[in-house]
Amino acid sequence: MVARRMGNVPESGTVKIANVVSKLKQEGVKDMISFSMGEPDFPTPDNITEACVTSLRDHFTYYTPSAGIPELRKAISDSLRSRNGIPCKDQNVLVTPTKQAIFMTMLALVDDGDEVAIPDPEWGTFDACARLAGGKINYVKLSQDDGFTLTPERLMESITKKTKVVVINTPSNPCGAVMSKSDIKGVADIAIDHDLNVISDEIYEKLVFDGEHTSISSLDGMFERTITLGGFSKTYAMTGWRLGWAVAPAHIFKELNKLQTQSITCATSFVQKAGVEAIDGPQTAVEAMKKEFKARRDLIYDLMQEIPSLNCPRPKGAFYLFPSYDKKISSEDLAAMLLEKAHVAVTPGSAFGPSGEGHIRISYATSRNDIIEGMGRIKKSLSSL
Ligand SMILES: Cc1ncc(COP(=O)(O)O)c(C=O)c1O
């Protein structure tokens, strides 16, 4: 018998569809177009790879301090202080894969029966990790009409006396919404008034095309109650390297570090060296990737306007569209139909919380040619339904 808590945890919807796609490719399906992965299609910039190879050659292959090598903790804290205005020190930085950071943060903050406010739709992992920790979910219902952005008003409608933690994610997966500074300030005021911790997932912070990114932890009174999560996967095209961070006030950092010592021990040593180069080295590749993502956003959004069945606000960041569709079919069946008939992989909206049904997630982290071909196939399939 497995533990009862496992009944609360679904398999990741996004990883599930990605696994189906790679199986079909292995089986020889050649014309597959994948809009399913939340993963830049660019190679990791060469300077970063070189830094890793050099450290391997230098035999930097042993355990590191659990919280990370000092130069990477410093690079992360310098960058968050100077660019994001977060009043952190090196000692507040825990180097760990971002997903692992979410898992550990929920374990460290949430007791049985505590409530966790989570945007709905959301990416899936916040919900699963909060439940694993014994938490109950307060869904903060987002609306397509206001660009899927989490507002203070909507947060207030969802929290109760038992709410202990609020999750925000800007820019967001799966909607590409970017919270305005005034909404972030409103959420901060609520967190202070109701004595809540905030988990702020900012992994897409460098991919904002309209508006600007604000770190909630930079606002007065917020550092002490916020865990800021970030990482290398999306900004530097480093998904397979499994490297990110959590930045937390000392009393929470201490607990996260304890969990790290008892789970993964430390992030991979030579990968951490590459992380230093990513942050401190030239940023030209990052700028070029951002420019290309913005061009793709404009292209795919224009193409979507030619598909009458699909509708969503223009995303301001990240690399996803989350359109609703007007057909009487579940999102899972629609995704299966697109995969089977059109060889186009999208993620069913049902993977992204109760409000996700009736939507599909389309990741445009793929080439312009694939975007044009894939959206053409989706258009044809939907018009025949
Ligand atoms: C919002 C969000 N946070 C965190 C992650 C996880 O990042 P990593 O793969 O670097 O652990 C993802 C990945 O898709 C994400 O979309």
The ligand as an SDF file (V2000), in Angstrom:
LIG
                    3D

 16 16  0  0  0  0  0  0  0  0999 V2000
    5.9140   28.9280  -13.1350 C   0  0  0  0  0  0  0  0  0  0  0  0
    7.0200   27.9400  -13.1440 C   0  0  0  0  0  0  0  0  0  0  0  0
    7.7910   27.8270  -12.0490 N   0  0  0  0  0  0  0  0  0  0  0  0
    8.7960   26.9280  -11.9850 C   0  0  0  0  0  0  0  0  0  0  0  0
    9.0520   26.0980  -13.0550 C   0  0  0  0  0  0  0  0  0  0  0  0
   10.1180   25.0360  -12.8930 C   0  0  0  0  0  0  0  0  0  0  0  0
   11.3050   25.3610  -13.3860 O   0  0  0  0  0  0  0  0  0  0  0  0
   12.5110   24.3070  -13.3690 P   0  0  0  0  0  0  0  0  0  0  0  0
   12.2180   23.3470  -14.4750 O   0  0  0  0  0  0  0  0  0  0  0  0
   13.6780   25.1570  -13.6360 O   0  0  0  0  0  0  0  0  0  0  0  0
   12.5330   23.6450  -12.0560 O   0  0  0  0  0  0  0  0  0  0  0  0
    8.2860   26.1770  -14.2110 C   0  0  0  0  0  0  0  0  0  0  0  0
    8.5380   25.2630  -15.3380 C   0  0  0  0  0  0  0  0  0  0  0  0
    7.7840   25.1220  -16.2580 O   0  0  0  0  0  0  0  0  0  0  0  0
    7.2480   27.1220  -14.2610 C   0  0  0  0  0  0  0  0  0  0  0  0
    6.4670   27.2540  -15.3350 O   0  0  0  0  0  0  0  0  0  0  0  0
  1  2  1  0
  2  3  1  0
  2 15  2  0
  3  4  2  0
  4  5  1  0
  5  6  1  0
  5 12  2  0
  6  7  1  0
  7  8  1  0
  8  9  2  0
  8 10  1  0
  8 11  1  0
 12 13  1  0
 12 15  1  0
 13 14  2  0
 15 16  1  0
M  END
$$$$
